[in-house]
């Protein structure tokens, strides 16, 4: 009951692309929040739509790669590239479910780092002095920081 679109990206080389319609899978959100909590004790607040959407997408991605690798047999040779904190749930769920694929995670700046820098903090000279759990909690982004 989830909408998935498959096609080619309209760039040089025309690589394949799979697009997941997260709205079509939103009915699973509460169950997937429970899965995330059971897996790694990360809770997502009701009001954070971006974090909730990232969980829906991540759950769909983990579900997709589980189905894909199950159907590819013993040597799936799959690599999944997760990009930025919003892709964190997909990586967490894929790893916790032991999906047989290589993973890459790229971020250009951490979410907490962005918040600290925006707060006029002497970020680089105090990097080792921050209580990062406390800083994330004070900014009400602890759940995003955990992702």
C-alpha positions in Angstrom: 0.0 0.0 0.0 2.9 2.3 -0.6 3.5 4.3 -3.7 6.9 3.9 -5.4 8.1 5.4 -8.7 10.9 4.0 -10.8 12.6 5.7 -13.7 15.7 7.4 -14.9 17.3 10.6 -13.6 17.4 13.1 -16.4 21.2 13.7 -16.2 24.2 12.4 -18.1 24.3 8.7 -17.9 20.5 8.4 -17.1 21.0 6.5 -13.8 18.0 4.6 -12.4 16.1 6.4 -9.7 13.5 5.1 -7.2 11.2 7.7 -5.5 9.2 6.8 -2.4 5.9 8.7 -1.8 6.1 9.1 1.9 2.6 10.5 2.2 1.3 7.1 0.9 3.0 5.3 3.8 2.3 7.8 6.6 -0.3 5.4 8.1 2.6 3.4 9.4 4.2 6.2 11.3 3.2 5.2 14.8 4.3 1.6 14.3 7.6 2.8 12.8 8.1 5.2 15.8 7.8 2.1 18.0 10.3 0.2 15.9 12.8 3.1 16.2 12.3 3.3 19.9 12.8 -0.5 20.3 15.9 -0.4 18.1 17.8 2.5 19.6 15.7 4.4 22.2 15.1 7.4 19.9 11.7 8.9 20.3 10.3 11.5 17.9 7.8 14.1 19.0 4.4 14.3 17.3 4.9 17.9 16.2 8.2 17.5 14.3 7.0 16.8 10.8 10.5 16.8 9.3 11.8 14.2 11.7 8.6 12.1 11.2 9.0 12.3 7.5 12.6 11.2 7.7 11.4 8.2 9.7 8.8 7.3 7.1 11.4 7.6 4.4 14.0 5.6 6.4 11.5 2.9 7.1 10.6 2.6 3.5 14.3 2.5 2.4 15.1 -0.2 5.0 12.0 -2.2 3.8 13.0 -1.8 0.2 16.6 -2.9 0.7 15.6 -5.9 2.8 13.3 -7.0 0.0 15.9 -6.3 -2.7 18.8 -8.1 -0.9 16.5 -11.1 -0.1 15.7 -11.4 -3.8 19.3 -11.0 -4.9 20.6 -14.1 -3.2 23.9 -14.7 -1.5 26.0 -11.9 -3.0 23.8 -8.9 -3.3 26.6 -6.3 -3.9 24.5 -3.4 -2.8 25.7 0.0 -1.6 23.4 2.6 -0.1 24.4 6.2 0.3 22.7 8.0 3.1 23.0 11.8 3.0 22.5 14.2 6.0 20.6 13.6 9.2 17.3 13.1 7.5 18.6 9.9 6.1 19.7 8.7 9.5 16.6 6.5 10.2 17.2 4.5 7.0 20.8 3.9 8.0 19.9 3.0 11.6 17.2 0.6 10.6 19.2 -1.0 7.8 22.1 -1.7 10.1 19.9 -2.9 13.0 18.1 -5.3 10.7 21.5 -6.6 9.4 20.6 -6.0 5.8 23.6 -7.3 3.8 24.7 -4.1 2.1 27.5 -1.6 2.3 26.5 1.8 3.6 28.0 5.3 3.3 26.9 8.3 5.3 27.7 11.8 4.3 27.0 15.0 6.2 28.4 18.4 5.4 27.9 19.8 8.8 26.1 18.4 11.8 22.7 19.8 12.8 24.0 20.6 16.3 27.1 22.2 14.8 24.9 24.4 12.6 22.8 25.5 15.7 25.9 26.2 17.7 27.5 28.3 15.0 24.3 30.2 14.4 24.3 31.0 18.1 27.4 33.2 17.9 29.5 30.6 19.7 33.3 30.3 19.3 32.7 26.9 17.9 36.1 25.7 16.7 38.0 26.9 19.7 35.6 25.2 22.1 34.8 22.0 20.2 36.1 19.7 23.0 34.3 21.6 25.7 30.7 21.2 24.6 28.3 18.9 26.4 26.7 17.9 23.2 23.7 16.0 24.7 23.0 19.1 26.9 23.4 21.5 23.9 21.0 19.5 21.7 18.5 19.2 24.5 18.5 22.9 25.2 17.8 23.6 21.5 15.0 21.0 21.5 16.7 19.0 18.7 17.9 16.1 20.8 15.9 13.6 18.7 17.3 15.0 15.5 20.8 15.0 16.9 20.4 11.4 17.8 19.3 10.5 14.2 
